[in-house]
Amino acid sequence: MLVLLAATAAVYIGARRAAPPATLEELRQRYGTPQSKYVDVAGVSVHYRDEGSGPALVLMQGSFGSLHMFDDLVPRLADGYRVIRLDQAPGGLSGPVPAGFTMTPEQFTHEFLAKLGVGPVAVLGTSGGGIYAYRYAASYPQDVTAVVLTN
């Protein structure tokens, strides 16, 4: 019995390793939603959502997260705020960063918001996203109305 179990596990692990990784386009088709939008920022295809109306609020997730971290929060905010959230590249459904990419996260966020024509904004960051929010506010204080740090 133990040999059969070990053989089954080996076949499963081998099959998982042999399967080619999904392409970004396949992942976007599988996990994207009608609310998903994409914009090119400095050679990076950024996945984002822009929902609600009112003063702009940018939600920044932590490491190993995606914009879906805020799915439960957005309905509570979208009645009074324009809620913008993005997958920090190369995470979530955003594309990889090109070779030689040197922008800091705060510069990238600034360029992203400029592409959308948004400003000034309040920023909310959780976990590592709190560092992004803090550094964005420190680098572009004229573009930030409030900072919320959570964990």
C-alpha positions, 0 to 999 in steps of 0.5 A, spaced: 500 500 500 505 504 501 509 503 495 502 504 491 501 511 495 508 513 493 508 511 486 501 515 485 504 521 489 510 521 484 506 521 478 502 526 480 508 531 482 511 529 475 505 531 471 504 537 475 512 539 473 511 537 466 505 541 465 507 548 461 505 554 465 499 558 463 501 564 459 499 571 462 493 572 457 491 565 459 491 567 466 487 574 464 482 570 460 481 565 466 481 570 472 479 577 469 472 579 470 468 584 466 471 590 471 478 588 469 482 594 465 489 594 463 493 600 461 501 600 459 505 604 464 513 604 462 512 598 458 508 594 463 501 592 462 498 593 468 491 590 471 487 594 475 479 596 477 476 603 477 470 603 481 465 608 484 465 615 484 467 621 488 474 623 491 479 618 488 482 612 493 487 608 491 488 601 494 495 598 495 496 591 497 502 587 500 507 582 497 504 576 494 497 579 494 493 582 488 487 587 487 482 581 490 485 582 497 480 588 497 474 585 494 470 585 500 472 592 502 470 595 495 463 595 495 463 599 502 467 604 499 464 605 492 458 609 494 462 615 496 469 614 493 472 612 486 476 606 488 482 604 484 486 598 485 492 595 481 496 589 481 503 591 483 507 588 477 509 583 476 504 580 480 496 578 479 494 579 472 499 585 471 505 583 466 512 582 467 517 588 468 521 589 462 529 588 462 533 594 465 526 597 469 529 602 474 522 605 476 521 605 484 514 603 486 512 610 488 514 613 481 510 607 477 504 609 481 505 616 479 505 614 472 500 609 473 495 615 476 497 620 470 495 615 465 488 614 468 488 622 469 487 621 476 489 626 482 489 628 487 488 621 491 488 618 498 492 612 498 490 606 503 496 601 503 496 594 507 502 590 509 507 591 504 502 596 500 503 600 506 510 602 505 508 603 497 503 608 500 507 611 505 513 612 500 508 615 494 505 620 499 512 622 501 515 623 494 508 626 491 505 630 497 502 635 492 498 629 489 496 626 496 490 628 500 490 622 506 494 616 507 491 610 511 496 604 513 493 598 515 495 591 517 
